[in-house]
Amino acid sequence: MSLFRVLLSIIFPPLAVIDKGCGSFIIVTILTAAGWIPGVIGALVILNKDSNS
């Protein structure tokens, strides 16, 4: 997980996960629409999950 991705997920969460697949993008977009903090947490979890694999 790069510093750029972390900053992007804090500023605009859906843009940080756009290349992780359609499902991840839709989930983070819905979470961001529900509230900014759930969107940031969702994006960070998705980015962290992919970096560990």
mmJSON file of the N, C-alpha and C atoms, coordinates in Angstrom:
{"data_MODEL":{"atom_site":{
"group_PDB":["ATOM","ATOM","ATOM","ATOM","ATOM","ATOM","ATOM","ATOM","ATOM","ATOM","ATOM","ATOM","ATOM","ATOM","ATOM","ATOM","ATOM","ATOM","ATOM","ATOM","ATOM","ATOM","ATOM","ATOM","ATOM","ATOM","ATOM","ATOM","ATOM","ATOM","ATOM","ATOM","ATOM","ATOM","ATOM","ATOM","ATOM","ATOM","ATOM","ATOM","ATOM","ATOM","ATOM","ATOM","ATOM","ATOM","ATOM","ATOM","ATOM","ATOM","ATOM","ATOM","ATOM","ATOM","ATOM","ATOM","ATOM","ATOM","ATOM","ATOM","ATOM","ATOM","ATOM","ATOM","ATOM","ATOM","ATOM","ATOM","ATOM","ATOM","ATOM","ATOM","ATOM","ATOM","ATOM","ATOM","ATOM","ATOM","ATOM","ATOM","ATOM","ATOM","ATOM","ATOM","ATOM","ATOM","ATOM","ATOM","ATOM","ATOM","ATOM","ATOM","ATOM","ATOM","ATOM","ATOM","ATOM","ATOM","ATOM","ATOM","ATOM","ATOM","ATOM","ATOM","ATOM","ATOM","ATOM","ATOM","ATOM","ATOM","ATOM","ATOM","ATOM","ATOM","ATOM","ATOM","ATOM","ATOM","ATOM","ATOM","ATOM","ATOM","ATOM","ATOM","ATOM","ATOM","ATOM","ATOM","ATOM","ATOM","ATOM","ATOM","ATOM","ATOM","ATOM","ATOM","ATOM","ATOM","ATOM","ATOM","ATOM","ATOM","ATOM","ATOM","ATOM","ATOM","ATOM","ATOM","ATOM","ATOM","ATOM","ATOM","ATOM","ATOM","ATOM","ATOM","ATOM","ATOM","ATOM"],
"id":[1,2,3,4,5,6,7,8,9,10,11,12,13,14,15,16,17,18,19,20,21,22,23,24,25,26,27,28,29,30,31,32,33,34,35,36,37,38,39,40,41,42,43,44,45,46,47,48,49,50,51,52,53,54,55,56,57,58,59,60,61,62,63,64,65,66,67,68,69,70,71,72,73,74,75,76,77,78,79,80,81,82,83,84,85,86,87,88,89,90,91,92,93,94,95,96,97,98,99,100,101,102,103,104,105,106,107,108,109,110,111,112,113,114,115,116,117,118,119,120,121,122,123,124,125,126,127,128,129,130,131,132,133,134,135,136,137,138,139,140,141,142,143,144,145,146,147,148,149,150,151,152,153,154,155,156,157,158,159],
"type_symbol":["N","C","C","N","C","C","N","C","C","N","C","C","N","C","C","N","C","C","N","C","C","N","C","C","N","C","C","N","C","C","N","C","C","N","C","C","N","C","C","N","C","C","N","C","C","N","C","C","N","C","C","N","C","C","N","C","C","N","C","C","N","C","C","N","C","C","N","C","C","N","C","C","N","C","C","N","C","C","N","C","C","N","C","C","N","C","C","N","C","C","N","C","C","N","C","C","N","C","C","N","C","C","N","C","C","N","C","C","N","C","C","N","C","C","N","C","C","N","C","C","N","C","C","N","C","C","N","C","C","N","C","C","N","C","C","N","C","C","N","C","C","N","C","C","N","C","C","N","C","C","N","C","C","N","C","C","N","C","C"],
"label_atom_id":["N","CA","C","N","CA","C","N","CA","C","N","CA","C","N","CA","C","N","CA","C","N","CA","C","N","CA","C","N","CA","C","N","CA","C","N","CA","C","N","CA","C","N","CA","C","N","CA","C","N","CA","C","N","CA","C","N","CA","C","N","CA","C","N","CA","C","N","CA","C","N","CA","C","N","CA","C","N","CA","C","N","CA","C","N","CA","C","N","CA","C","N","CA","C","N","CA","C","N","CA","C","N","CA","C","N","CA","C","N","CA","C","N","CA","C","N","CA","C","N","CA","C","N","CA","C","N","CA","C","N","CA","C","N","CA","C","N","CA","C","N","CA","C","N","CA","C","N","CA","C","N","CA","C","N","CA","C","N","CA","C","N","CA","C","N","CA","C","N","CA","C","N","CA","C","N","CA","C","N","CA","C","N","CA","C"],
"label_alt_id":[null,null,null,null,null,null,null,null,null,null,null,null,null,null,null,null,null,null,null,null,null,null,null,null,null,null,null,null,null,null,null,null,null,null,null,null,null,null,null,null,null,null,null,null,null,null,null,null,null,null,null,null,null,null,null,null,null,null,null,null,null,null,null,null,null,null,null,null,null,null,null,null,null,null,null,null,null,null,null,null,null,null,null,null,null,null,null,null,null,null,null,null,null,null,null,null,null,null,null,null,null,null,null,null,null,null,null,null,null,null,null,null,null,null,null,null,null,null,null,null,null,null,null,null,null,null,null,null,null,null,null,null,null,null,null,null,null,null,null,null,null,null,null,null,null,null,null,null,null,null,null,null,null,null,null,null,null,null,null],
"label_comp_id":["MET","MET","MET","SER","SER","SER","LEU","LEU","LEU","PHE","PHE","PHE","ARG","ARG","ARG","VAL","VAL","VAL","LEU","LEU","LEU","LEU","LEU","LEU","SER","SER","SER","ILE","ILE","ILE","ILE","ILE","ILE","PHE","PHE","PHE","PRO","PRO","PRO","PRO","PRO","PRO","LEU","LEU","LEU","ALA","ALA","ALA","VAL","VAL","VAL","ILE","ILE","ILE","ASP","ASP","ASP","LYS","LYS","LYS","GLY","GLY","GLY","CYS","CYS","CYS","GLY","GLY","GLY","SER","SER","SER","PHE","PHE","PHE","ILE","ILE","ILE","ILE","ILE","ILE","VAL","VAL","VAL","THR","THR","THR","ILE","ILE","ILE","LEU","LEU","LEU","THR","THR","THR","ALA","ALA","ALA","ALA","ALA","ALA","GLY","GLY","GLY","TRP","TRP","TRP","ILE","ILE","ILE","PRO","PRO","PRO","GLY","GLY","GLY","VAL","VAL","VAL","ILE","ILE","ILE","GLY","GLY","GLY","ALA","ALA","ALA","LEU","LEU","LEU","VAL","VAL","VAL","ILE","ILE","ILE","LEU","LEU","LEU","ASN","ASN","ASN","LYS","LYS","LYS","ASP","ASP","ASP","SER","SER","SER","ASN","ASN","ASN","SER","SER","SER"],
"label_asym_id":["A","A","A","A","A","A","A","A","A","A","A","A","A","A","A","A","A","A","A","A","A","A","A","A","A","A","A","A","A","A","A","A","A","A","A","A","A","A","A","A","A","A","A","A","A","A","A","A","A","A","A","A","A","A","A","A","A","A","A","A","A","A","A","A","A","A","A","A","A","A","A","A","A","A","A","A","A","A","A","A","A","A","A","A","A","A","A","A","A","A","A","A","A","A","A","A","A","A","A","A","A","A","A","A","A","A","A","A","A","A","A","A","A","A","A","A","A","A","A","A","A","A","A","A","A","A","A","A","A","A","A","A","A","A","A","A","A","A","A","A","A","A","A","A","A","A","A","A","A","A","A","A","A","A","A","A","A","A","A"],
"label_entity_id":["1","1","1","1","1","1","1","1","1","1","1","1","1","1","1","1","1","1","1","1","1","1","1","1","1","1","1","1","1","1","1","1","1","1","1","1","1","1","1","1","1","1","1","1","1","1","1","1","1","1","1","1","1","1","1","1","1","1","1","1","1","1","1","1","1","1","1","1","1","1","1","1","1","1","1","1","1","1","1","1","1","1","1","1","1","1","1","1","1","1","1","1","1","1","1","1","1","1","1","1","1","1","1","1","1","1","1","1","1","1","1","1","1","1","1","1","1","1","1","1","1","1","1","1","1","1","1","1","1","1","1","1","1","1","1","1","1","1","1","1","1","1","1","1","1","1","1","1","1","1","1","1","1","1","1","1","1","1","1"],
"label_seq_id":[1,1,1,2,2,2,3,3,3,4,4,4,5,5,5,6,6,6,7,7,7,8,8,8,9,9,9,10,10,10,11,11,11,12,12,12,13,13,13,14,14,14,15,15,15,16,16,16,17,17,17,18,18,18,19,19,19,20,20,20,21,21,21,22,22,22,23,23,23,24,24,24,25,25,25,26,26,26,27,27,27,28,28,28,29,29,29,30,30,30,31,31,31,32,32,32,33,33,33,34,34,34,35,35,35,36,36,36,37,37,37,38,38,38,39,39,39,40,40,40,41,41,41,42,42,42,43,43,43,44,44,44,45,45,45,46,46,46,47,47,47,48,48,48,49,49,49,50,50,50,51,51,51,52,52,52,53,53,53],
"pdbx_PDB_ins_code":[null,null,null,null,null,null,null,null,null,null,null,null,null,null,null,null,null,null,null,null,null,null,null,null,null,null,null,null,null,null,null,null,null,null,null,null,null,null,null,null,null,null,null,null,null,null,null,null,null,null,null,null,null,null,null,null,null,null,null,null,null,null,null,null,null,null,null,null,null,null,null,null,null,null,null,null,null,null,null,null,null,null,null,null,null,null,null,null,null,null,null,null,null,null,null,null,null,null,null,null,null,null,null,null,null,null,null,null,null,null,null,null,null,null,null,null,null,null,null,null,null,null,null,null,null,null,null,null,null,null,null,null,null,null,null,null,null,null,null,null,null,null,null,null,null,null,null,null,null,null,null,null,null,null,null,null,null,null,null],
"Cartn_x":[0.86,0.0,0.911,0.819,1.683,1.084,1.929,1.497,0.486,0.69,-0.244,-1.642,-1.713,-3.023,-3.691,-2.924,-3.492,-4.053,-3.292,-3.783,-5.004,-4.989,-6.137,-7.365,-7.181,-8.321,-8.882,-8.058,-8.556,-9.301,-8.792,-9.405,-10.66,-10.545,-11.677,-11.609,-12.234,-12.083,-12.385,-13.455,-13.714,-12.604,-11.951,-10.885,-9.671,-9.465,-8.314,-8.472,-9.704,-9.925,-10.492,-10.42,-11.056,-10.428,-9.157,-8.518,-8.579,-9.261,-9.378,-10.581,-11.383,-12.544,-13.821,-14.826,-16.111,-16.792,-16.713,-17.363,-16.79,-15.472,-14.825,-15.191,-15.218,-15.561,-16.992,-17.919,-19.324,-19.512,-18.865,-18.988,-18.453,-17.279,-16.694,-17.515,-18.088,-18.945,-20.189,-20.802,-21.984,-21.618,-20.482,-20.04,-19.732,-19.141,-18.841,-20.121,-21.122,-22.401,-23.093,-22.879,-23.476,-22.751,-21.507,-20.698,-19.256,-18.54,-17.168,-16.263,-16.411,-15.54,-15.727,-16.95,-17.065,-16.422,-16.481,-15.839,-14.328,-13.754,-12.308,-11.884,-12.611,-12.281,-12.394,-13.45,-13.614,-12.497,-12.103,-11.013,-9.7,-9.417,-8.182,-8.162,-9.296,-9.368,-9.124,-9.732,-9.546,-8.105,-7.518,-6.126,-5.181,-5.459,-4.605,-4.729,-5.94,-6.147,-5.361,-5.327,-4.62,-3.104,-2.614,-1.165,-0.605,-1.436,-0.977,-0.925,-1.639,-1.702,-0.469],
"Cartn_y":[-1.164,0.0,1.232,2.009,3.173,4.383,5.336,6.564,7.317,7.285,7.942,7.333,6.0,5.336,5.672,5.746,6.089,7.501,8.445,9.824,9.926,9.186,9.193,8.589,7.55,6.946,7.856,8.722,9.679,10.826,11.279,12.406,11.975,10.927,10.445,8.927,8.213,6.765,5.955,6.227,5.38,5.425,6.559,6.679,5.831,5.582,4.787,3.313,2.824,1.394,1.121,2.078,1.925,0.796,0.492,-0.58,-1.931,-2.022,-3.278,-4.106,-3.58,-4.319,-3.549,-3.953,-3.256,-3.394,-4.568,-4.796,-3.92,-3.825,-2.988,-1.529,-1.089,0.299,0.609,-0.282,-0.057,-0.055,-0.986,-1.053,0.221,0.67,1.877,3.107,3.141,4.265,4.33,3.182,3.148,3.555,3.053,3.438,4.933,5.474,6.911,7.734,7.256,7.964,7.934,6.848,6.744,7.628,7.88,8.717,8.65,9.733,9.784,8.803,8.714,7.85,6.369,5.848,4.445,4.188,5.152,5.005,4.93,5.762,5.75,4.423,3.962,2.688,1.54,1.531,0.476,0.479,1.647,1.735,1.26,1.646,1.213,-0.293,-0.861,-2.318,-3.033,-2.575,-3.209,-3.069,-1.905,-1.717,-2.554,-2.682,-3.471,-4.96,-5.404,-6.814,-7.222,-6.376,-6.689,-6.632,-5.8,-5.702,-6.884,-7.554,-8.7,-9.974,-10.019,-11.238,-11.398],
"Cartn_z":[0.0,0.0,0.0,-1.047,-1.183,-0.468,-0.203,0.454,-0.408,-1.728,-2.638,-2.521,-2.462,-2.331,-1.013,0.058,1.367,1.34,0.801,0.712,-0.192,-1.289,-2.195,-1.533,-0.737,-0.058,1.025,1.577,2.571,1.883,0.75,0.047,-0.709,-1.523,-2.319,-2.416,-1.475,-1.361,-2.632,-3.395,-4.563,-5.616,-5.736,-6.729,-6.363,-5.086,-4.641,-4.988,-5.11,-5.362,-6.745,-7.638,-8.949,-9.764,-9.556,-10.319,-9.617,-8.477,-7.736,-8.168,-9.075,-9.561,-9.346,-10.092,-10.061,-8.697,-8.092,-6.806,-5.711,-5.665,-4.657,-4.853,-6.094,-6.386,-5.953,-6.254,-5.898,-4.385,-3.693,-2.237,-1.588,-2.025,-1.441,-1.804,-3.0,-3.383,-2.504,-2.24,-1.37,0.057,0.545,1.889,1.974,0.924,0.913,0.858,0.133,0.087,1.45,2.193,3.525,4.532,4.26,5.149,4.715,4.906,4.422,5.165,6.479,7.285,6.937,6.773,6.339,4.978,4.087,2.79,2.898,3.762,3.971,4.592,5.587,6.231,5.237,4.442,3.437,2.415,1.956,0.979,1.575,2.808,3.449,3.686,4.044,4.231,2.919,1.841,0.525,0.064,0.241,-0.158,0.698,1.984,2.859,2.561,2.243,1.92,0.682,-0.325,-1.56,-1.384,-0.488,-0.315,0.458,1.268,2.036,1.204,0.106,-0.706,-1.561],
"occupancy":[1.0,1.0,1.0,1.0,1.0,1.0,1.0,1.0,1.0,1.0,1.0,1.0,1.0,1.0,1.0,1.0,1.0,1.0,1.0,1.0,1.0,1.0,1.0,1.0,1.0,1.0,1.0,1.0,1.0,1.0,1.0,1.0,1.0,1.0,1.0,1.0,1.0,1.0,1.0,1.0,1.0,1.0,1.0,1.0,1.0,1.0,1.0,1.0,1.0,1.0,1.0,1.0,1.0,1.0,1.0,1.0,1.0,1.0,1.0,1.0,1.0,1.0,1.0,1.0,1.0,1.0,1.0,1.0,1.0,1.0,1.0,1.0,1.0,1.0,1.0,1.0,1.0,1.0,1.0,1.0,1.0,1.0,1.0,1.0,1.0,1.0,1.0,1.0,1.0,1.0,1.0,1.0,1.0,1.0,1.0,1.0,1.0,1.0,1.0,1.0,1.0,1.0,1.0,1.0,1.0,1.0,1.0,1.0,1.0,1.0,1.0,1.0,1.0,1.0,1.0,1.0,1.0,1.0,1.0,1.0,1.0,1.0,1.0,1.0,1.0,1.0,1.0,1.0,1.0,1.0,1.0,1.0,1.0,1.0,1.0,1.0,1.0,1.0,1.0,1.0,1.0,1.0,1.0,1.0,1.0,1.0,1.0,1.0,1.0,1.0,1.0,1.0,1.0,1.0,1.0,1.0,1.0,1.0,1.0],
"B_iso_or_equiv":[0.0,0.0,0.0,0.0,0.0,0.0,0.0,0.0,0.0,0.0,0.0,0.0,0.0,0.0,0.0,0.0,0.0,0.0,0.0,0.0,0.0,0.0,0.0,0.0,0.0,0.0,0.0,0.0,0.0,0.0,0.0,0.0,0.0,0.0,0.0,0.0,0.0,0.0,0.0,0.0,0.0,0.0,0.0,0.0,0.0,0.0,0.0,0.0,0.0,0.0,0.0,0.0,0.0,0.0,0.0,0.0,0.0,0.0,0.0,0.0,0.0,0.0,0.0,0.0,0.0,0.0,0.0,0.0,0.0,0.0,0.0,0.0,0.0,0.0,0.0,0.0,0.0,0.0,0.0,0.0,0.0,0.0,0.0,0.0,0.0,0.0,0.0,0.0,0.0,0.0,0.0,0.0,0.0,0.0,0.0,0.0,0.0,0.0,0.0,0.0,0.0,0.0,0.0,0.0,0.0,0.0,0.0,0.0,0.0,0.0,0.0,0.0,0.0,0.0,0.0,0.0,0.0,0.0,0.0,0.0,0.0,0.0,0.0,0.0,0.0,0.0,0.0,0.0,0.0,0.0,0.0,0.0,0.0,0.0,0.0,0.0,0.0,0.0,0.0,0.0,0.0,0.0,0.0,0.0,0.0,0.0,0.0,0.0,0.0,0.0,0.0,0.0,0.0,0.0,0.0,0.0,0.0,0.0,0.0],
"pdbx_formal_charge":[null,null,null,null,null,null,null,null,null,null,null,null,null,null,null,null,null,null,null,null,null,null,null,null,null,null,null,null,null,null,null,null,null,null,null,null,null,null,null,null,null,null,null,null,null,null,null,null,null,null,null,null,null,null,null,null,null,null,null,null,null,null,null,null,null,null,null,null,null,null,null,null,null,null,null,null,null,null,null,null,null,null,null,null,null,null,null,null,null,null,null,null,null,null,null,null,null,null,null,null,null,null,null,null,null,null,null,null,null,null,null,null,null,null,null,null,null,null,null,null,null,null,null,null,null,null,null,null,null,null,null,null,null,null,null,null,null,null,null,null,null,null,null,null,null,null,null,null,null,null,null,null,null,null,null,null,null,null,null],
"auth_seq_id":[1,1,1,2,2,2,3,3,3,4,4,4,5,5,5,6,6,6,7,7,7,8,8,8,9,9,9,10,10,10,11,11,11,12,12,12,13,13,13,14,14,14,15,15,15,16,16,16,17,17,17,18,18,18,19,19,19,20,20,20,21,21,21,22,22,22,23,23,23,24,24,24,25,25,25,26,26,26,27,27,27,28,28,28,29,29,29,30,30,30,31,31,31,32,32,32,33,33,33,34,34,34,35,35,35,36,36,36,37,37,37,38,38,38,39,39,39,40,40,40,41,41,41,42,42,42,43,43,43,44,44,44,45,45,45,46,46,46,47,47,47,48,48,48,49,49,49,50,50,50,51,51,51,52,52,52,53,53,53],
"auth_comp_id":["MET","MET","MET","SER","SER","SER","LEU","LEU","LEU","PHE","PHE","PHE","ARG","ARG","ARG","VAL","VAL","VAL","LEU","LEU","LEU","LEU","LEU","LEU","SER","SER","SER","ILE","ILE","ILE","ILE","ILE","ILE","PHE","PHE","PHE","PRO","PRO","PRO","PRO","PRO","PRO","LEU","LEU","LEU","ALA","ALA","ALA","VAL","VAL","VAL","ILE","ILE","ILE","ASP","ASP","ASP","LYS","LYS","LYS","GLY","GLY","GLY","CYS","CYS","CYS","GLY","GLY","GLY","SER","SER","SER","PHE","PHE","PHE","ILE","ILE","ILE","ILE","ILE","ILE","VAL","VAL","VAL","THR","THR","THR","ILE","ILE","ILE","LEU","LEU","LEU","THR","THR","THR","ALA","ALA","ALA","ALA","ALA","ALA","GLY","GLY","GLY","TRP","TRP","TRP","ILE","ILE","ILE","PRO","PRO","PRO","GLY","GLY","GLY","VAL","VAL","VAL","ILE","ILE","ILE","GLY","GLY","GLY","ALA","ALA","ALA","LEU","LEU","LEU","VAL","VAL","VAL","ILE","ILE","ILE","LEU","LEU","LEU","ASN","ASN","ASN","LYS","LYS","LYS","ASP","ASP","ASP","SER","SER","SER","ASN","ASN","ASN","SER","SER","SER"],
"auth_asym_id":["A","A","A","A","A","A","A","A","A","A","A","A","A","A","A","A","A","A","A","A","A","A","A","A","A","A","A","A","A","A","A","A","A","A","A","A","A","A","A","A","A","A","A","A","A","A","A","A","A","A","A","A","A","A","A","A","A","A","A","A","A","A","A","A","A","A","A","A","A","A","A","A","A","A","A","A","A","A","A","A","A","A","A","A","A","A","A","A","A","A","A","A","A","A","A","A","A","A","A","A","A","A","A","A","A","A","A","A","A","A","A","A","A","A","A","A","A","A","A","A","A","A","A","A","A","A","A","A","A","A","A","A","A","A","A","A","A","A","A","A","A","A","A","A","A","A","A","A","A","A","A","A","A","A","A","A","A","A","A"],
"auth_atom_id":["N","CA","C","N","CA","C","N","CA","C","N","CA","C","N","CA","C","N","CA","C","N","CA","C","N","CA","C","N","CA","C","N","CA","C","N","CA","C","N","CA","C","N","CA","C","N","CA","C","N","CA","C","N","CA","C","N","CA","C","N","CA","C","N","CA","C","N","CA","C","N","CA","C","N","CA","C","N","CA","C","N","CA","C","N","CA","C","N","CA","C","N","CA","C","N","CA","C","N","CA","C","N","CA","C","N","CA","C","N","CA","C","N","CA","C","N","CA","C","N","CA","C","N","CA","C","N","CA","C","N","CA","C","N","CA","C","N","CA","C","N","CA","C","N","CA","C","N","CA","C","N","CA","C","N","CA","C","N","CA","C","N","CA","C","N","CA","C","N","CA","C","N","CA","C","N","CA","C","N","CA","C","N","CA","C"],
"pdbx_PDB_model_num":[1,1,1,1,1,1,1,1,1,1,1,1,1,1,1,1,1,1,1,1,1,1,1,1,1,1,1,1,1,1,1,1,1,1,1,1,1,1,1,1,1,1,1,1,1,1,1,1,1,1,1,1,1,1,1,1,1,1,1,1,1,1,1,1,1,1,1,1,1,1,1,1,1,1,1,1,1,1,1,1,1,1,1,1,1,1,1,1,1,1,1,1,1,1,1,1,1,1,1,1,1,1,1,1,1,1,1,1,1,1,1,1,1,1,1,1,1,1,1,1,1,1,1,1,1,1,1,1,1,1,1,1,1,1,1,1,1,1,1,1,1,1,1,1,1,1,1,1,1,1,1,1,1,1,1,1,1,1,1]
}}}
